[in-house]
Amino acid sequence: MIIAAFWLLAALLFALATRVGSRFGIISIVSQLLVATLALPLLMALWVEPAWHLSGAQLVAPVWLKNLYSLAFALVLGHILSDVIDLRLDRRSLQTALPSFCLPFAVGLACGFWLLPGETWLGSLAIGLVFAITAIPVLYLYLSHIGYPEAATRRLVQTAILIDLACWSLFGLAQGSLNLASLLLPLLGAGVPLLLYAIRVRQPWVFSSVFFALLVAAEHYRLNALIYGVGYLLCMAALKVPFIAPVNPRLMKALQTFIAVPLLLTYGVVQIDVHGAASSLSGVQIAALLLLPIASKLLGNWLGLSWLSPVMAPRTRWRESLLLNIRGLSEIVFLNLLLQQQLISPAVYFVLMLMGLIATLLPALAGLQRLPIAPSDARSTCVKP
């Protein structure tokens, strides 16, 4: 009972922060990251552990919670992967995406191998992908709020989709390479849209509902959910079947904002001994994990935009470099996946989450107008260019 009370308290804390943040023009994911990096560790250290005598391991032990986590993870991952179906491959987006992905990925890979020698090769690969990732939903919200030109918005969002598709696909394939037999079921699941189309199913909601149902099953049974999810949506895109949320978009957004994302963040953070995490990494390692992802991503973005348009004004190039460095929701899901599979340590998880918060706040801190207000959050993420 006391464990359930803690999770209810955490949910209320996130909801309060989201509401208060909206009053100051801060989108929900930024408010939630602030709670996860500042408030939750204090709550654990000052109250839950000394007064309730509960450890992080005890808080995440109940079976009902693990099942709820699987549902929440599938919901948020499905929302992110659904951007795959909006991909419109063109030369301009590809020119920006290649350096924006390759340079931070190479830096992250080197950081994983040389600065974190205890990581496995898959863990080092994953760190490289975290360095490269861009958060599509948060980027689109920001561009919509500041009234960015429609053509430029479409180009930047398509660039972000390409980068994220590369990150999720590479990690899924790398996982699958460890056990080729484990790829069979996810690949069969990815082909379900072809089967539905063959039996003359044409309603988009059927395709989308089956997608989420199988994604929950893949997560629950620890199958390769990434290969399944990306493959399924690519099949839908090839068949030109639009993706439709299986429930009302407003309800889907509310479930994601007030239940799924707070659950994912809390599930990861409560397992971290912040004092122990800080002492397990050297100052050089912490500085590298905080600064190198942002610096390498900004440089990669700058090179990509220079390749795209050598005559682009430096001010515009700098602005778009900052925008493509936004992390947010995509990074949270990716980090939770890595922590759950023990591919990164809790200390690395916490520092990279803090890095994601800083990167997401950078456009606002650099004066690119304020972050979009929370009420537009519910409308904008349902419509992408």
C-alpha positions as CSV (number, residue, x, y, z in Angstrom):
1,M,0.0,0.0,0.0
2,I,2.8,2.4,0.9
3,I,4.5,1.7,-2.5
4,A,1.2,2.6,-4.3
5,A,1.1,5.8,-2.2
6,F,4.5,6.8,-3.4
7,W,3.7,6.3,-7.1
8,L,0.5,8.3,-6.6
9,L,2.5,11.1,-4.9
10,A,5.0,11.1,-7.8
11,A,2.2,11.3,-10.3
12,L,0.7,14.3,-8.4
13,L,4.1,16.0,-8.3
14,F,4.6,15.7,-12.0
15,A,1.0,16.9,-12.7
16,L,1.6,19.9,-10.4
17,A,4.9,20.8,-12.1
18,T,3.3,20.5,-15.5
19,R,0.5,22.8,-14.6
20,V,2.8,25.4,-12.9
21,G,5.2,25.2,-15.8
22,S,2.4,26.0,-18.3
23,R,1.8,29.2,-16.4
24,F,5.3,30.3,-17.3
25,G,5.2,29.1,-20.9
26,I,7.2,25.9,-20.4
27,I,6.2,22.7,-22.2
28,S,5.4,19.6,-20.2
29,I,8.5,17.6,-21.1
30,V,10.8,20.4,-19.7
31,S,8.8,20.6,-16.5
32,Q,8.9,16.8,-16.1
33,L,12.7,16.7,-16.7
34,L,13.2,19.4,-14.0
35,V,11.1,17.3,-11.6
36,A,13.1,14.1,-12.5
37,T,16.5,15.7,-12.1
38,L,15.9,17.9,-9.1
39,A,12.8,17.1,-7.1
40,L,12.7,13.3,-7.3
41,P,16.2,12.7,-6.0
42,L,15.5,15.1,-3.1
43,L,12.3,13.3,-2.3
44,M,14.0,10.0,-2.2
45,A,17.0,11.2,-0.1
46,L,15.1,13.4,2.4
47,W,11.9,11.5,2.9
48,V,11.2,8.2,1.1
49,E,14.4,6.3,2.1
50,P,14.8,7.7,5.7
51,A,11.2,8.0,6.7
52,W,9.4,5.3,4.7
53,H,12.5,2.9,4.7
54,L,11.9,2.1,1.0
55,S,14.7,1.7,-1.5
56,G,14.5,2.2,-5.3
57,A,14.6,-1.6,-5.8
58,Q,11.6,-2.0,-3.6
59,L,9.7,0.7,-5.3
60,V,9.9,-0.9,-8.7
61,A,9.5,-4.5,-7.5
62,P,5.7,-5.0,-7.7
63,V,4.5,-7.0,-10.7
64,W,1.5,-4.7,-11.3
65,L,4.0,-1.8,-11.7
66,K,6.1,-3.6,-14.2
67,N,3.1,-4.4,-16.3
68,L,2.0,-0.8,-16.1
69,Y,5.5,0.3,-17.1
70,S,5.3,-2.0,-20.2
71,L,2.1,-0.4,-21.2
72,A,3.5,3.1,-20.7
73,F,6.7,2.4,-22.5
74,A,4.8,0.9,-25.5
75,L,2.5,4.0,-25.6
76,V,5.4,6.5,-25.7
77,L,7.6,4.5,-28.0
78,G,4.7,4.0,-30.4
79,H,4.0,7.7,-30.4
80,I,7.6,8.4,-31.3
81,L,8.0,5.7,-33.9
82,S,4.7,6.9,-35.5
83,D,6.8,9.7,-37.0
84,V,8.4,7.2,-39.3
85,I,5.3,7.1,-41.4
86,D,5.6,10.9,-42.0
87,L,9.1,10.4,-43.6
88,R,9.4,12.1,-47.0
89,L,13.0,11.4,-48.1
90,D,14.5,14.3,-50.0
91,R,18.0,15.5,-50.7
92,R,17.8,18.7,-48.6
93,S,16.8,16.8,-45.4
94,L,19.5,14.1,-46.1
95,Q,22.2,16.7,-46.5
96,T,21.5,18.1,-43.1
97,A,20.8,14.7,-41.4
98,L,24.1,13.0,-42.4
99,P,26.6,15.3,-40.6
100,S,24.0,15.9,-37.8
101,F,23.9,12.2,-37.1
102,C,27.4,11.0,-38.0
103,L,29.6,13.4,-36.2
104,P,27.9,13.2,-32.7
105,F,27.5,9.4,-33.2
106,A,31.3,9.0,-33.8
107,V,32.1,11.2,-30.8
108,G,29.7,9.3,-28.6
109,L,31.1,6.0,-29.8
110,A,34.6,7.1,-28.9
111,C,33.4,8.4,-25.5
112,G,31.8,5.1,-24.8
113,F,34.9,3.1,-25.6
114,W,37.6,5.3,-24.1
115,L,35.9,7.3,-21.3
116,L,33.6,4.5,-20.1
117,P,35.7,1.3,-20.6
118,G,33.3,-0.8,-18.5
119,E,30.5,-0.5,-21.1
120,T,29.9,-3.4,-23.6
121,W,30.2,-2.7,-27.3
122,L,26.4,-2.5,-27.5
123,G,26.4,0.0,-24.6
124,S,29.1,2.1,-26.3
125,L,27.1,2.0,-29.6
126,A,24.0,3.1,-27.6
127,I,25.8,6.1,-26.1
128,G,26.9,7.1,-29.6
129,L,23.2,7.0,-30.6
130,V,22.2,9.1,-27.6
131,F,24.7,11.7,-28.6
132,A,23.0,11.9,-32.1
133,I,19.3,11.7,-31.3
134,T,16.9,14.6,-31.9
135,A,13.4,14.8,-30.3
136,I,10.9,15.2,-33.1
137,P,7.7,16.1,-31.0
138,V,9.5,18.8,-28.9
139,L,11.2,20.3,-32.0
140,Y,7.9,20.5,-33.8
141,L,6.2,22.2,-30.8
142,Y,9.0,24.8,-30.6
143,L,8.9,25.6,-34.4
144,S,5.1,25.9,-34.3
145,H,5.2,28.2,-31.3
146,I,7.7,30.6,-32.7
147,G,6.0,30.8,-36.1
148,Y,8.8,29.3,-38.1
149,P,8.3,29.3,-41.9
150,E,6.3,26.3,-43.0
151,A,8.9,25.1,-45.6
152,A,11.8,25.4,-43.1
153,T,9.7,23.6,-40.4
154,R,9.0,20.7,-42.8
155,R,12.7,20.4,-43.7
156,L,13.8,20.5,-40.0
157,V,11.2,17.9,-38.9
158,Q,12.0,15.6,-41.8
159,T,15.7,15.9,-40.9
160,A,14.9,14.9,-37.3
161,I,12.8,12.0,-38.5
162,L,15.7,10.7,-40.6
163,I,18.1,11.0,-37.6
164,D,15.7,9.3,-35.2
165,L,14.9,6.5,-37.7
166,A,18.6,5.9,-38.1
167,C,19.1,5.7,-34.3
168,W,16.2,3.4,-33.5
169,S,16.9,1.1,-36.5
170,L,20.6,0.8,-35.8
171,F,20.0,0.0,-32.2
172,G,17.3,-2.6,-33.1
173,L,19.6,-4.3,-35.6
174,A,22.5,-4.3,-33.2
175,Q,20.4,-5.9,-30.5
176,G,19.1,-8.5,-33.1
177,S,22.6,-9.4,-34.1
178,L,23.3,-10.8,-30.7
179,N,20.6,-13.4,-31.2
180,L,19.4,-13.8,-34.9
181,A,16.7,-16.2,-33.9
182,S,15.1,-13.5,-31.8
183,L,14.5,-11.4,-34.9
184,L,12.0,-13.9,-36.4
185,L,8.9,-13.0,-34.4
186,P,9.5,-9.2,-34.6
187,L,10.0,-9.4,-38.3
188,L,6.8,-11.5,-38.7
189,G,5.0,-8.9,-36.6
190,A,6.4,-6.1,-38.8
191,G,4.7,-7.8,-41.8
192,V,1.2,-7.8,-40.3
193,P,0.2,-4.7,-42.3
194,L,0.8,-6.7,-45.5
195,L,-1.4,-9.5,-44.2
196,L,-4.2,-7.0,-43.2
197,Y,-4.0,-5.4,-46.6
198,A,-4.1,-8.7,-48.4
199,I,-7.4,-9.6,-46.6
200,R,-8.8,-6.3,-47.8
201,V,-8.6,-4.4,-44.5
202,R,-8.5,-0.7,-45.3
203,Q,-9.4,1.1,-42.1
204,P,-6.4,3.0,-40.7
205,W,-7.6,2.6,-37.1
206,V,-7.3,-1.2,-37.5
207,F,-3.7,-1.0,-38.6
208,S,-2.9,1.5,-35.8
209,S,-4.7,-0.5,-33.1
210,V,-2.9,-3.7,-34.1
211,F,0.4,-1.8,-34.0
212,F,0.0,-0.7,-30.4
213,A,-1.4,-4.1,-29.3
214,L,1.6,-6.0,-30.8
215,L,4.0,-3.3,-29.4
216,V,2.7,-3.9,-25.9
217,A,3.1,-7.7,-26.4
218,A,6.7,-7.3,-27.8
219,E,7.7,-5.1,-24.8
220,H,6.0,-7.5,-22.3
221,Y,7.8,-10.6,-23.6
222,R,11.1,-8.7,-24.2
223,L,11.1,-9.2,-27.9
224,N,12.9,-6.7,-30.2
225,A,10.2,-4.0,-30.1
226,L,12.3,-1.6,-32.2
227,I,12.6,-3.9,-35.2
228,Y,8.9,-4.7,-35.0
229,G,7.8,-1.1,-34.6
230,V,10.0,0.5,-37.3
231,G,9.2,-2.4,-39.7
232,Y,5.5,-2.3,-39.1
233,L,5.3,1.5,-39.7
234,L,7.5,1.3,-42.8
235,C,5.1,-1.3,-44.2
236,M,2.2,1.1,-43.4
237,A,4.0,3.9,-45.2
238,A,4.7,1.7,-48.2
239,L,1.0,0.8,-48.4
240,K,0.1,4.6,-47.9
241,V,-2.0,3.8,-44.9
242,P,-2.1,6.8,-42.5
243,F,-1.4,6.4,-38.8
244,I,-4.3,7.2,-36.5
245,A,-4.1,7.1,-32.7
246,P,-6.3,4.2,-31.4
247,V,-8.0,6.6,-29.0
248,N,-9.0,10.2,-29.1
249,P,-5.8,12.4,-29.7
250,R,-6.5,14.5,-26.6
251,L,-6.9,11.4,-24.4
252,M,-3.7,9.9,-25.9
253,K,-1.8,13.1,-25.1
254,A,-3.2,13.2,-21.6
255,L,-2.2,9.6,-21.0
256,Q,1.2,10.3,-22.2
257,T,1.7,13.6,-20.3
258,F,0.3,12.7,-17.0
259,I,0.8,8.9,-16.7
260,A,3.2,7.4,-19.2
261,V,6.1,9.9,-19.2
262,P,6.1,10.5,-15.4
263,L,6.1,6.7,-14.9
264,L,9.0,6.2,-17.2
265,L,11.0,9.0,-15.6
266,T,10.2,8.0,-12.0
267,Y,10.9,4.3,-12.8
268,G,14.4,5.2,-13.9
269,V,15.3,7.9,-11.4
270,V,14.2,6.0,-8.2
271,Q,16.7,3.3,-9.0
272,I,19.6,5.7,-8.9
273,D,21.6,6.5,-5.8
274,V,22.5,10.0,-6.7
275,H,25.4,10.3,-4.3
276,G,26.8,7.0,-5.3
277,A,26.2,7.8,-9.0
278,A,28.2,11.1,-8.7
279,S,31.1,9.3,-7.0
280,S,31.2,6.5,-9.5
281,L,32.1,8.8,-12.3
282,S,35.1,11.1,-12.4
283,G,34.8,14.8,-13.1
284,V,36.2,14.3,-16.6
285,Q,33.6,11.7,-17.3
286,I,30.7,13.8,-16.0
287,A,32.0,16.9,-18.0
288,A,32.4,14.8,-21.1
289,L,28.9,13.3,-20.9
290,L,27.4,16.8,-20.3
291,L,29.3,18.8,-22.9
292,L,30.4,16.5,-25.7
293,P,26.9,15.5,-26.8
294,I,25.8,19.1,-27.1
295,A,29.0,20.4,-28.7
296,S,29.4,17.5,-31.2
297,K,25.7,17.7,-32.1
298,L,25.9,21.5,-32.6
299,L,29.0,21.1,-34.8
300,G,27.3,18.3,-36.8
301,N,24.2,20.4,-37.3
302,W,26.3,23.4,-38.4
303,L,28.2,21.3,-41.0
304,G,25.0,19.8,-42.3
305,L,23.3,23.2,-42.7
306,S,26.5,24.6,-44.4
307,W,26.5,21.7,-46.8
308,L,22.8,22.3,-47.5
309,S,23.1,26.0,-48.1
310,P,26.6,27.6,-48.1
311,V,25.0,31.1,-48.4
312,M,22.7,30.6,-45.4
313,A,23.1,33.5,-42.9
314,P,25.3,32.6,-39.9
315,R,22.5,33.7,-37.6
316,T,20.0,31.4,-39.2
317,R,22.5,28.5,-39.3
318,W,23.2,29.0,-35.5
319,R,19.4,29.1,-34.8
320,E,18.7,25.9,-36.7
321,S,21.7,24.2,-35.2
322,L,20.3,24.9,-31.7
323,L,16.9,23.7,-32.7
324,L,18.1,20.3,-34.1
325,N,20.0,19.8,-30.8
326,I,16.7,19.5,-28.9
327,R,16.4,16.1,-27.1
328,G,13.4,15.7,-24.8
329,L,11.0,12.8,-25.1
330,S,13.0,10.7,-27.6
331,E,16.0,10.7,-25.4
332,I,14.0,9.8,-22.3
333,V,12.6,6.7,-23.9
334,F,15.9,5.7,-25.3
335,L,17.7,6.1,-22.0
336,N,15.0,4.1,-20.2
337,L,15.4,1.3,-22.7
338,L,19.2,1.2,-22.1
339,L,18.9,1.3,-18.3
340,Q,16.2,-1.4,-18.3
341,Q,18.5,-3.6,-20.3
342,Q,21.5,-2.7,-18.1
343,L,23.5,-1.4,-21.1
344,I,24.3,1.8,-19.2
345,S,24.9,2.4,-15.5
346,P,22.5,4.5,-13.4
347,A,25.1,7.2,-13.1
348,V,25.5,7.5,-16.9
349,Y,21.7,7.5,-17.2
350,F,21.3,10.4,-14.8
351,V,24.1,12.5,-16.3
352,L,22.7,12.0,-19.8
353,M,19.2,12.9,-18.7
354,L,20.6,16.1,-17.2
355,M,22.4,16.7,-20.6
356,G,19.1,16.3,-22.4
357,L,17.4,18.9,-20.1
358,I,20.2,21.4,-20.9
359,A,20.1,20.8,-24.6
360,T,16.3,21.1,-24.7
361,L,16.4,24.4,-22.8
362,L,19.3,25.9,-24.9
363,P,17.1,27.5,-27.6
364,A,15.2,29.4,-25.0
365,L,18.3,30.3,-23.0
366,A,19.9,31.5,-26.2
367,G,17.0,33.9,-26.8
368,L,15.1,32.1,-29.6
369,Q,11.9,33.2,-27.9
370,R,10.2,31.3,-25.1
371,L,9.4,27.6,-25.2
372,P,5.8,26.8,-26.4
373,I,3.1,26.9,-23.8
374,A,1.7,23.6,-22.5
375,P,-1.9,24.0,-23.9
376,S,-0.6,24.0,-27.5
377,D,1.2,20.8,-26.6
378,A,-1.9,18.8,-26.8
379,R,-2.9,20.1,-30.2
380,S,0.4,20.3,-32.0
381,T,1.8,16.8,-31.4
382,C,-1.2,15.3,-33.3
383,V,-0.5,17.2,-36.5
384,K,2.9,17.1,-38.2
385,P,3.9,18.7,-41.5
